[in-house]
């Protein structure tokens, strides 16, 4: 295996409280040495990877994405999804079970793991279903799914409406130490809804999805988690009220972790007017007040991690009007660029952003998959190198993902992944060479 000396980069590892300019040596797929510019690496044979002016950090970890395979390969495959992940700086991704058929049995979990090993370019950890066929009626064989390699359990895309079933799942999680992940939506309140209920839905004459639908389900699940002592993980939080409920629960020591997506941190409901179905997502894009609360929740540790909810779709899925188009945004490749806007505006520190993409999701994963989310010696050489100041044009022709459904198309983002290393192997290196002239010619500029 090739040895690499990453030279002169700013090494940031929040888990080790490391933030300094230096060199990093990779040998035999692991991080073997860290040193300053004056020190010589102990290994004499290596290829040099210059990283002057760049950030070198642990590989990003995404606990929530959709790879679609099997039987939805027209939207995405494990091969294309992991290539998109590598372009986005992700070295570990957890795929949701809403495939066709869903991941509700051990052979289905094994299929994803085997396929990922042969066709994937980064680590793939499958998430199993809470209920059989995601119907919310009968608990799956959670123990068998865990033994097959499921990291956690979710019926994502569908909420677990049956409180008794959810309670049983949380009871099991208390002893297993694996999370139960719910899509928090009271569908009796969102039936027919397509965007956030509020000013924009009224102006466009479209049925809305109220914040209350998310918050009532969060409140129910938190009460169940408190009663059972189980581990509840709340997916894609999007409302200010949801943040406050989680804050109160953590003050009561309820075992809960929570995630927020890049699009809910950066885009308001107004983007639907500009981008139409490309900005249709569930939960919907909310208001600036919600975004401010979500950012505050990240900074205060109320929300634990950032997860992409990467949801690739075909052009046909998104080509119809807002009432009929599919929900979802293809997000792996634009995560860093969109979120760096928060850093450049002083709303998040660079360290906080990296923490929420590396050491915090690694803490949730635990040590079951090795020492992830760190630059520690002897840990797997999963590394992301990015330029925090590089402007780049979101050009759908360059996407590795089959899903071209993004409200960032045609925008210029500031912050670009330059290289991704997984297990010591370089799985992505930026060679786009986008010129300033090309960027200046674009009509839309991300502010």
URRAKA-V886252 format. One record per residue. N is the residue number from 1. RES is the residue in three letters. OMEGA is omega as a letter, one per 30 degrees, with the letter a starting at -180 (none if undefined). Layout:
((N | RES | OMEGA) (N | RES | OMEGA))
This chain:
((1 | UNK | a) (2 | UNK | l) (3 | UNK | a) (4 | UNK | l) (5 | UNK | l) (6 | UNK | a) (7 | UNK | l) (8 | UNK | l) (9 | UNK | l) (10 | UNK | a) (11 | UNK | l) (12 | UNK | l) (13 | UNK | a) (14 | UNK | a) (15 | UNK | l) (16 | UNK | a) (17 | UNK | l) (18 | UNK | l) (19 | UNK | a) (20 | UNK | l) (21 | UNK | a) (22 | UNK | a) (23 | UNK | a) (24 | UNK | a) (25 | UNK | l) (26 | UNK | l) (27 | UNK | l) (28 | UNK | l) (29 | UNK | a) (30 | UNK | l) (31 | UNK | a) (32 | UNK | a) (33 | UNK | l) (34 | UNK | a) (35 | UNK | l) (36 | UNK | a) (37 | UNK | a) (38 | UNK | a) (39 | UNK | l) (40 | UNK | l) (41 | UNK | a) (42 | UNK | a) (43 | UNK | a) (44 | UNK | a) (45 | UNK | a) (46 | UNK | l) (47 | UNK | a) (48 | UNK | l) (49 | UNK | a) (50 | UNK | a) (51 | UNK | a) (52 | UNK | a) (53 | UNK | a) (54 | UNK | l) (55 | UNK | l) (56 | UNK | a) (57 | UNK | l) (58 | UNK | l) (59 | UNK | a) (60 | UNK | l) (61 | UNK | a) (62 | UNK | a) (63 | UNK | a) (64 | UNK | l) (65 | UNK | a) (66 | UNK | l) (67 | UNK | l) (68 | UNK | a) (69 | UNK | g) (70 | UNK | l) (71 | UNK | l) (72 | UNK | a) (73 | UNK | l) (74 | UNK | l) (75 | UNK | a) (76 | UNK | l) (77 | UNK | l) (78 | UNK | l) (79 | UNK | a) (80 | UNK | l) (81 | UNK | l) (82 | UNK | l) (83 | UNK | l) (84 | UNK | l) (85 | UNK | l) (86 | UNK | l) (87 | UNK | l) (88 | UNK | l) (89 | UNK | a) (90 | UNK | l) (91 | UNK | l) (92 | UNK | l) (93 | UNK | l) (94 | UNK | a) (95 | UNK | a) (96 | UNK | a) (97 | UNK | a) (98 | UNK | l) (99 | UNK | a) (100 | UNK | g) (101 | UNK | a) (102 | UNK | a) (103 | UNK | a) (104 | UNK | l) (105 | UNK | a) (106 | UNK | l) (107 | UNK | l) (108 | UNK | l) (109 | UNK | a) (110 | UNK | l) (111 | UNK | a) (112 | UNK | a) (113 | UNK | a) (114 | UNK | l) (115 | UNK | a) (116 | UNK | a) (117 | UNK | a) (118 | UNK | a) (119 | UNK | a) (120 | UNK | l) (121 | UNK | l) (122 | UNK | a) (123 | UNK | l) (124 | UNK | l) (125 | UNK | a) (126 | UNK | l) (127 | UNK | a) (128 | UNK | l) (129 | UNK | l) (130 | UNK | a) (131 | UNK | l) (132 | UNK | l) (133 | UNK | l) (134 | UNK | a) (135 | UNK | l) (136 | UNK | a) (137 | UNK | a) (138 | UNK | a) (139 | UNK | l) (140 | UNK | l) (141 | UNK | a) (142 | UNK | a) (143 | UNK | l) (144 | UNK | l) (145 | UNK | l) (146 | UNK | l) (147 | UNK | l) (148 | UNK | l) (149 | UNK | l) (150 | UNK | l) (151 | UNK | a) (152 | UNK | a) (153 | UNK | a) (154 | UNK | l) (155 | UNK | a) (156 | UNK | a) (157 | UNK | l) (158 | UNK | l) (159 | UNK | l) (160 | UNK | a) (161 | UNK | a) (162 | UNK | a) (163 | UNK | l) (164 | UNK | l) (165 | UNK | l) (166 | UNK | l) (167 | UNK | l) (168 | UNK | l) (169 | UNK | l) (170 | UNK | l) (171 | UNK | l) (172 | UNK | a) (173 | UNK | a) (174 | UNK | a) (175 | UNK | a) (176 | UNK | a) (177 | UNK | l) (178 | UNK | a) (179 | UNK | l) (180 | UNK | a) (181 | UNK | a) (182 | UNK | l) (183 | UNK | a) (184 | UNK | l) (185 | UNK | l) (186 | UNK | a) (187 | UNK | l) (188 | UNK | l) (189 | UNK | a) (190 | UNK | a) (191 | UNK | l) (192 | UNK | a) (193 | UNK | a) (194 | UNK | l) (195 | UNK | l) (196 | UNK | l) (197 | UNK | a) (198 | UNK | a) (199 | UNK | a) (200 | UNK | l) (201 | UNK | l) (202 | UNK | a) (203 | UNK | a) (204 | UNK | a) (205 | UNK | a) (206 | UNK | l) (207 | UNK | a) (208 | UNK | l) (209 | UNK | a) (210 | UNK | l) (211 | UNK | a) (212 | UNK | a) (213 | UNK | l) (214 | UNK | a) (215 | UNK | l) (216 | UNK | l) (217 | UNK | l) (218 | UNK | a) (219 | UNK | l) (220 | UNK | a) (221 | UNK | l) (222 | UNK | l) (223 | UNK | l) (224 | UNK | l) (225 | UNK | l) (226 | UNK | a) (227 | UNK | a) (228 | UNK | a) (229 | UNK | a) (230 | UNK | a) (231 | UNK | l) (232 | UNK | l) (233 | UNK | a) (234 | UNK | a) (235 | UNK | l) (236 | UNK | l) (237 | UNK | a) (238 | UNK | a) (239 | UNK | l) (240 | UNK | l) (241 | UNK | l) (242 | UNK | l) (243 | UNK | a) (244 | UNK | l) (245 | UNK | l) (246 | UNK | l) (247 | UNK | a) (248 | UNK | l) (249 | UNK | a) (250 | UNK | l) (251 | UNK | l) (252 | UNK | l) (253 | UNK | l) (254 | UNK | a) (255 | UNK | a) (256 | UNK | l) (257 | UNK | a) (258 | UNK | a) (259 | UNK | l) (260 | UNK | a) (261 | UNK | l) (262 | UNK | a) (263 | UNK | l) (264 | UNK | l) (265 | UNK | a) (266 | UNK | a) (267 | UNK | l) (268 | UNK | l) (269 | UNK | l) (270 | UNK | a) (271 | UNK | l) (272 | UNK | l) (273 | UNK | a) (274 | UNK | a) (275 | UNK | l) (276 | UNK | a) (277 | UNK | l) (278 | UNK | l) (279 | UNK | l) (280 | UNK | a) (281 | UNK | l) (282 | UNK | g) (283 | UNK | a) (284 | UNK | l) (285 | UNK | a) (286 | UNK | a) (287 | UNK | l) (288 | UNK | l) (289 | UNK | l) (290 | UNK | l) (291 | UNK | l) (292 | UNK | l) (293 | UNK | l) (294 | UNK | l) (295 | UNK | l) (296 | UNK | l) (297 | UNK | l) (298 | UNK | a) (299 | UNK | a) (300 | UNK | l) (301 | UNK | l) (302 | UNK | l) (303 | UNK | a) (304 | UNK | a) (305 | UNK | l) (306 | UNK | l) (307 | UNK | a) (308 | UNK | a) (309 | UNK | l) (310 | UNK | a) (311 | UNK | a) (312 | UNK | l) (313 | UNK | l) (314 | UNK | l) (315 | UNK | l) (316 | UNK | l) (317 | UNK | a) (318 | UNK | a) (319 | UNK | a) (320 | UNK | a) (321 | UNK | a) (322 | UNK | a) (323 | UNK | a) (324 | UNK | a) (325 | UNK | l) (326 | UNK | l) (327 | UNK | l) (328 | UNK | l) (329 | UNK | l) (330 | UNK | a) (331 | UNK | a) (332 | UNK | a) (333 | UNK | a) (334 | UNK | a) (335 | UNK | a) (336 | UNK | a) (337 | UNK | a) (338 | UNK | a) (339 | UNK | l) (340 | UNK | l) (341 | UNK | l) (342 | UNK | l) (343 | UNK | a) (344 | UNK | l) (345 | UNK | l) (346 | UNK | a) (347 | UNK | l) (348 | UNK | l) (349 | UNK | l) (350 | UNK | a) (351 | UNK | l) (352 | UNK | l) (353 | UNK | a) (354 | UNK | l) (355 | UNK | a) (356 | UNK | l) (357 | UNK | a) (358 | UNK | a) (359 | UNK | a) (360 | UNK | l) (361 | UNK | l) (362 | UNK | l) (363 | UNK | l) (364 | UNK | l) (365 | UNK | a) (366 | UNK | a) (367 | UNK | a) (368 | UNK | a) (369 | UNK | a) (370 | UNK | a) (371 | UNK | a) (372 | UNK | l) (373 | UNK | a) (374 | UNK | l) (375 | UNK | a) (376 | UNK | l) (377 | UNK | l) (378 | UNK | l) (379 | UNK | l) (380 | UNK | a) (381 | UNK | l) (382 | UNK | a) (383 | UNK | l) (384 | UNK | l) (385 | UNK | a) (386 | UNK | l) (387 | UNK | a) (388 | UNK | a) (389 | UNK | a) (390 | UNK | l) (391 | UNK | l) (392 | UNK | a) (393 | UNK | l) (394 | UNK | a) (395 | UNK | a) (396 | UNK | a) (397 | UNK | a) (398 | UNK | a) (399 | UNK | l) (400 | UNK | l) (401 | UNK | l) (402 | UNK | l) (403 | UNK | l) (404 | UNK | a) (405 | UNK | l) (406 | UNK | l) (407 | UNK | l) (408 | UNK | a) (409 | UNK | l) (410 | UNK | l) (411 | UNK | l) (412 | UNK | l) (413 | UNK | a) (414 | UNK | a) (415 | UNK | a) (416 | UNK | l) (417 | UNK | a) (418 | UNK | l) (419 | UNK | l) (420 | UNK | a) (421 | UNK | a) (422 | UNK | l) (423 | UNK | l) (424 | UNK | l) (425 | UNK | l) (426 | UNK | a) (427 | UNK | l) (428 | UNK | l) (429 | UNK | a) (430 | UNK | l) (431 | UNK | a) (432 | UNK | a) (433 | UNK | a) (434 | UNK | a) (435 | UNK | l) (436 | UNK | a) (437 | UNK | a) (438 | UNK | a) (439 | UNK | a) (440 | UNK | a) (441 | UNK | a) (442 | UNK | a) (443 | UNK | a) (444 | UNK | a) (445 | UNK | l) (446 | UNK | l) (447 | UNK | none))
